[in-house]
Amino acid sequence: MAIHYLDMLGEICPHPLHMAQAKMDKLKSGDVLVIESDFSRSVRNLLAWADKQGYKFDVEEVEKGIWQVKITKC
């Protein structure tokens, strides 16, 4: 299992989702992608996409207005 990071602070839709999709395509089963975002709509889009793909995911607000989304490739 490897952990990969995407810093999407300051980025708005649809860029964070497109970057996450491209990165997840390259990961192996069991790898985790950690995405930081300060745009709540991007966070919602990432969670909806991860759910639709059947990935395990979790989100945490690590600071006011900054979320960390963890997506595990199954």
Buried (B, 14 or more C-beta within 10 A) or exposed (E): EEEBEBEBEEBEBEBBBEBBEEBBEEBEEEBBBBBBBBBEEBBEBBBEBBEEEEBEBEBEEEEEEBBBBBBBBE
